[in-house]
Amino acid sequence: MDVVHDDKPVRAIRIEHAAEETLGLTPPWLVERVRHAAASGAAIVAVGGDPHPRAFDGLDQAKVALARMPDLIAARLQALLGGDVSWTVVCAPTPGWAEAIFGEPDVERLWKAVAHATRLDEPDPLEAWRAHLRRLDERASMLNELRLDAVHFAGPGTALTVGLGPHSRWAYGQNETSDGRRFVANLPTEEVLTTPHRERTHGVVRSTRPLSLGGVLVEGLSLRFEAGRVVDGGADRGFDVVARELEADDGARSLGEVALVDGSSRVGRTGLTFLHTLYDENATCHIAYGQSAGAVDEAAKKLPPEEQRSRGINQSRLHTDFMIGGPEVEVDGLLADGTVVPLLREDVWQLVA
């Protein structure tokens, strides 16, 4: 077993005092460590629950964005999406995380919310998870049968059409490695998701929940897309970090994921903003700029990255989700002939098997 600890206060010292030109560097042995784990067919467990949520307060946000080690993020994405490792992301409540959410370090209250979101409060949590995964599987199957050409979001500050490609397929939280190991990557998971065509998103979108990005809180994020790329944007708070990410590489300004989550979400029903993407992205619909989430057909999965890109499947060193759904946001599926298929109204799933 190999344990990797990310010490946020130490990172804060580095961000404050290191030369700016060194902040974006990634030690090559960290990248090699991830690649070796993937080559060995390792299982990777990432444990979140930020104990120091205010460690970056007062620091230059642009420098915080630089210090995210993009080469390491890219190596992790490649390992997790490459099909060779089984992996999962979970969160454990800490006093710091609880205080960021509630304003006080009420760990017991946070454990209750986490237990509800992850179905640990059910008499038989394992069976509850199996039933939940079957529901998500049914939703993904219905969406795949529709063969949607695009998904449209309409709400306050949002009029966004996300075009899909011929290789786009709807998927959910259960995965399988190339050697047949089945696993659920995200605990919790409430989404059905697919991969957009990298050149077919247009319109404007405004986030409906805060995003904790690299230790910086981003609120009121708004982006405008033309021909699949972000051409303009802003935020009420924290946009410098997003702006740095959008310059990371050629694929950072295009979408790699669109995901649907309805009001039955265990995460959403807590009424909390968890300030951790694992939870908040499972509270409501979201999109992600950057690397494709891998929700494509089997033929496309076997293609090398450059060939995937040429077929509209986005490639990037990063993948950043942010939340765009909620009761005031209507979601429609669009067929190639122009037919509109309602998907979500007032957070209620509209498709019936």
For each residue, the residues with C-beta under 8 A, 3 or more apart:
1:
2: 33 37
3:
4: 33
5:
6: 11
7: 10 11
8: 11 12 50 51 52 55 56 215
9: 12 13 52 55
10: 7 13 14
11: 6 7 8 14 15 55 67 215
12: 8 9 15 16 55 56 59
13: 9 10 16 17
14: 10 11 17 18 23 67
15: 11 12 18 23 56 59 60 63 64 67
16: 12 13 59
17: 13 14
18: 14 15 22 23
19: 22 23
20: 23 63 66
21: 24
22: 18 19 25
23: 14 15 18 19 20 63 66 67
24: 21 66 67 69 70
25: 22 69
26: 30 31 69 70 71 72
27: 30 31
28: 31 32
29: 32 33
30: 26 27 33 34 69 72 75
31: 26 27 28 34 35 71 72 75
32: 28 29 35 36
33: 2 4 29 30 36 37
34: 30 31 37 38 72 75 76 79
35: 31 32 38 39 75 78 79
36: 32 33 39 40
37: 2 33 34 40 42 44 79 85
38: 34 35 41 42 78 79 82 84 85
39: 35 36 84
40: 36 37
41: 38 84 85 177 179
42: 37 38 85
43: 85 86 87
44: 37 79 80 85 86 87 88
45: 87 88 89 90
46: 87 88 89 90
47: 90 91 92
48: 89 90 91 92 276 278
49: 91 92 93 94 97 276
50: 8 53 94 96 97 100 212 215 275 276
51: 8 94 95 96 97
52: 8 9 55 96
53: 50 96 97 99 100 212 215 275
54: 57 96 100
55: 8 9 11 12 52 215
56: 8 12 15 59 64 214 215 216
57: 54
58:
59: 12 15 16 56 63 64
60: 15 63 64
61: 64 65 216 238 240 241
62: 65 66 240 241 244
63: 15 20 23 59 60 66 67
64: 15 56 59 60 61 67 68 214 215 216 241
65: 61 62 68 214 216 240 241 243 244 245
66: 20 23 24 62 63 244
67: 11 14 15 23 24 63 64 214
68: 64 65 73 214
69: 24 25 26 30 72 73
70: 24 26 73 74 248 249 317 318
71: 26 31 74 75 317
72: 26 30 31 34 69 75 76
73: 68 69 70 76 77 317 318 319
74: 70 71 77 78 291 316 317 318
75: 30 31 34 35 71 72 78 79
76: 34 72 73 79 80
77: 73 74 80 81 291 317 318 319
78: 35 38 74 75 81 82
79: 34 35 37 38 44 75 76 82 84 85 87
80: 44 76 77 85 87 185
81: 77 78 291 292 293 294
82: 38 78 79 85
83: 177 178 301
84: 38 39 41 79 177 178
85: 37 38 41 42 43 44 79 80 82 177
86: 43 44 175 177 181 183
87: 43 44 45 46 79 80 183 185
88: 44 45 46 183 184 185 186 187
89: 45 46 48 185 186 187 278
90: 45 46 47 48 118 187 278
91: 47 48 49 97 114 274 276 278 279
92: 47 48 49 114
93: 49 97 98 107 110 111 114
94: 49 50 51 97 98 107
95: 51 98 99 105 107
96: 50 51 52 53 54 99 100 105
97: 49 50 51 53 91 93 94 100 101 110 275 276
98: 93 94 95 101 102 104 105 106 107 109 110
99: 53 95 96 102 103 104 105
100: 50 53 54 96 97 275
101: 97 98 110 272 273 274 275
102: 98 99 106 109 110
103: 99
104: 98 99
105: 95 96 98 99
106: 98 102 109 110
107: 93 94 95 98 110 111
108: 111 112
109: 98 102 106 112 113
110: 93 97 98 101 102 106 107 113 114
111: 93 107 108 114 115
112: 108 109 115 116 121
113: 109 110 116 117 270 272 274
114: 91 92 93 110 111 117 118 120
115: 111 112 118 120 121
116: 112 113 119 120 121 266 269 270
117: 113 114 188 266 267 270 279 282
118: 90 114 115 125 187 188 266
119: 116 122 125 128 129 132 188 266
120: 114 115 116 125
121: 112 115 116 125
122: 119 125 127 128
123:
124: 127 128
125: 118 119 120 121 122 128 129
126: 129 130
127: 122 124 130 131
128: 119 122 124 125 131 132
129: 119 125 126 132 133 184
130: 126 127 133 134
131: 127 128 134 135
132: 119 128 129 135 136
133: 129 130 136 137 172 173 174 184
134: 130 131 137 138
135: 131 132 138 139
136: 132 133 139 140 172 173 174 189 190 191 192
137: 133 134 140 141 172 174
138: 134 135 141 142 353
139: 135 136 142 143 170 172 192 260 349 351
140: 136 137 143 144 170 171 172 192
141: 137 138 144 145 170
142: 138 139 145 146 351 353
143: 139 140 146 148 170 192 194 260 333 351
144: 140 141 147 169 170
145: 141 142
146: 142 143 333 335 341
147: 144 335 336
148: 143 151 164 333 334 335 341
149: 163 164 334 335 336
150: 161 162 163 164 200 333 334
151: 148 161 162 164 258 260 331 332 333 334 343
152: 160 161 162 331 332 333 334 340
153: 158 159 160 161 162 205 285 324 325 329 330 331
154: 158 159 160 329 330 331 332
155: 158 206 208 326 328 329 330
156: 206 328 329
157: 204 205 206 222
158: 153 154 155 203 204 205 206 324 329
159: 153 154 203 204
160: 152 153 154 201 202 203 204 205 225 287 324
161: 150 151 152 153 201 202 203 334
162: 150 151 152 153 196 200 201 255 258 287
163: 149 150 196 197 199 200 201 202 228
164: 148 149 150 151 168 194 195 196 197 200
165: 168 195 196 197 200 311 312 313
166: 311 312
167: 195 296 297 299 300 311 312 313
168: 164 165 194 195 196 197 295 296
169: 144 194 195 295 296 297
170: 139 140 141 143 144 192 193 194 295
171: 140 192 193 194 294 295
172: 133 136 137 139 140 189 191 192 193
173: 133 136 184 185 186 189 191
174: 133 136 137 182 183 184
175: 86 182 183 184 185
176: 180 181 182 183
177: 41 83 84 85 86 180 181 183
178: 83 84
179: 41
180: 176 177
181: 86 176 177
182: 174 175 176
183: 86 87 88 174 175 176 177
184: 88 129 133 173 174 175 187 189
185: 80 87 88 89 173 175 189
186: 88 89 173 189 278 282
187: 88 89 90 118 184
188: 117 118 119 266 267 278 279 282
189: 136 172 173 184 185 186 282
190: 136 261 264 265 266 267 268 282 283
191: 136 172 173 259 260 261 281 282 286
192: 136 139 140 143 170 171 172 259 260
193: 170 171 172 257 258 259 260 293 295
194: 143 164 168 169 170 171 257 258 259 295
195: 164 165 167 168 169 256 257 258 292 293 294 295 296 313 314
196: 162 163 164 165 168 200 201 228 254 255 256 257 258 287 314
197: 163 164 165 168 200 201 228 312 313
198: 228 251 254 255 256 309 312 313 314
199: 163 227 228 229 254 312
200: 150 162 163 164 165 196 197 227 228 312
201: 160 161 162 163 196 197 225 228 254 255
202: 160 161 163 225 226 227 228
203: 158 159 160 161 224 225
204: 157 158 159 160 222 223 224 225
205: 153 157 158 160 222 223 225 287 324
206: 155 156 157 158 220 221 222 324
207: 210 211 218 219 220 221 222 235 322 323 324
208: 155 284 323 324 325 326 328 329
209: 273 280 283 284 322 323 326
210: 207 217 218 219 273 275 280
211: 207 217 218 219 221 238 277 280 320 321 322 323
212: 50 53 215 216 217 218 275 276 277 280
213: 216 217 218 238 241 242 245 320
214: 56 64 65 67 68 241
215: 8 11 50 53 55 56 64 212
216: 56 61 64 65 212 213 238 240 241
217: 210 211 212 213 237 238 275
218: 207 210 211 212 213 221 235 237 238 239 241 242 322
219: 207 210 211 235 236 237 238
220: 206 207 235 236 237
221: 206 207 211 218 233 234 235 238 239 242 322
222: 157 204 205 206 207 233 234 235
223: 204 205 230 232 233 289
224: 203 204 230 231 232 233
225: 160 201 202 203 204 205 228 229 230 231 255
226: 202 229 231
227: 199 200 202
228: 163 196 197 198 199 200 201 202 225 254 255
229: 199 225 226 253 254
230: 223 224 225 233 246 253 254 289
231: 224 225 226 253
232: 223 224
233: 221 222 223 224 230 239 242 243 246
234: 221 222 239
235: 207 218 219 220 221 222 238 239 242
236: 219 220
237: 217 218 219 220
238: 61 211 213 216 217 218 219 221 235 241 242
239: 218 221 233 234 235 242 243
240: 61 62 65 216 243 244
241: 61 62 64 65 213 214 216 218 238 244 245
242: 213 218 221 233 235 238 239 245 246 320
243: 65 233 239 240 246 247
244: 62 65 66 240 241 247 248
245: 65 213 241 242 248 252 289 290 318 320
246: 230 233 242 243 252 253 289
247: 243 244 252
248: 70 244 245 252 290 316 317 318
249: 70 252 316 317 318
250: 253 316
251: 198 254 256 290 291 309 314 315 316 317
252: 245 246 247 248 249 289 290 316 317 318
253: 229 230 231 246 250 289
254: 196 198 199 201 228 229 230 251 289 290 314 316
255: 162 196 198 201 225 228 258 287 288 289 314
256: 195 196 198 251 288 289 290 291 292 293 314 316 319
257: 193 194 195 196 286 287 288 292 293 295 319 321
258: 151 162 193 194 195 196 255 286 287 288
259: 191 192 193 194 281 285 286 287 288 321
260: 139 143 151 191 192 193 285 325 331 343 344
261: 190 191 265 268 281 282 283 284 285 286 325
262: 265 344 347 348 349
263: 268 269 327 346 347 348
264: 190 268 269 349
265: 190 261 262 268 269 282 283 284
266: 116 117 118 119 188 190 269 270
267: 117 188 190 270 274 279 280 282 283
268: 190 261 263 264 265 271 282 283 284 347
269: 116 263 264 265 266
270: 113 116 117 266 267 283
271: 268
272: 101 113
273: 101 209 210 280 283
274: 91 101 113 267 278 279 280 283
275: 50 53 97 100 101 210 212 217 280
276: 48 49 50 91 97 212 279 280
277: 211 212 280 281 321
278: 48 89 90 91 186 188 274 281 282
279: 91 117 188 267 274 276 282 283
280: 209 210 211 212 267 273 274 275 276 277 283 284 323
281: 191 259 261 277 278 286 321 322 323
282: 117 186 188 189 190 191 261 265 267 268 278 279
283: 190 209 261 265 267 268 270 273 274 279 280 323
284: 208 209 261 265 268 280 323 324 325 326 347
285: 153 259 260 261 323 324 325 326 329 331 344
286: 191 257 258 259 261 281 321 322 323 324 325
287: 160 162 196 205 255 257 258 259 321 322 324
288: 255 256 257 258 259 293 319 320 321 322
289: 223 230 245 246 252 253 254 255 256 316 318 319 320
290: 245 248 251 252 254 256 314 316 317 318 319 320
291: 74 77 81 251 256 314 315 316 317 318 319
292: 81 195 256 257 295 296 308 313 314 315
293: 81 193 195 256 257 288 319
294: 81 171 195 301
295: 168 169 170 171 193 194 195 257 292
296: 167 168 169 195 292 300 301 308 313
297: 167 169 300 301
298: 301 302
299: 167 302 303
300: 167 296 297 303 308 311 313
301: 83 294 296 297 298
302: 298 299
303: 299 300 307 308 311 313
304: 307 308
305: 308 309 315
306: 309 310 315
307: 303 304 310 311
308: 292 296 300 303 304 305 311 313 315
309: 198 251 305 306 312 313 314 315
310: 306 307
311: 165 166 167 300 303 307 308
312: 165 166 167 197 198 199 200 309
313: 165 167 195 197 198 292 296 300 303 308 309
314: 195 196 198 251 254 255 256 290 291 292 309
315: 251 291 292 305 306 308 309
316: 74 248 249 250 251 252 254 256 289 290 291 319
317: 70 71 73 74 77 248 249 251 252 290 291
318: 70 73 74 77 245 248 249 252 289 290 291
319: 73 77 256 257 288 289 290 291 293 316
320: 211 213 242 245 288 289 290
321: 211 257 259 277 281 286 287 288
322: 207 209 211 218 221 281 286 287 288
323: 207 208 209 211 280 281 283 284 285 286
324: 153 158 160 205 206 207 208 284 285 286 287 329
325: 153 208 260 261 284 285 286 329 331 344 347
326: 155 208 209 284 285 329 347
327: 263 346 347
328: 155 156 208
329: 153 154 155 156 158 208 285 324 325 326 344
330: 153 154 155 342 344 345
331: 151 152 153 154 260 285 325 342 343 344
332: 151 152 154 340 341 342 343
333: 143 146 148 150 151 152 340 341 342 343
334: 148 149 150 151 152 161 338 339 340 341
335: 146 147 148 149 338 339 340 341
336: 147 149
337:
338: 334 335
339: 334 335
340: 152 332 333 334 335
341: 146 148 332 333 334 335 351
342: 330 331 332 333 345 350
343: 151 260 331 332 333 349 350 351
344: 260 262 285 325 329 330 331 347 348 349 350
345: 330 342 348 350
346: 263 327
347: 262 263 268 284 325 326 327 344
348: 262 263 344 345
349: 139 262 264 343 344
350: 342 343 344 345
351: 139 142 143 341 343
352:
353: 138 142
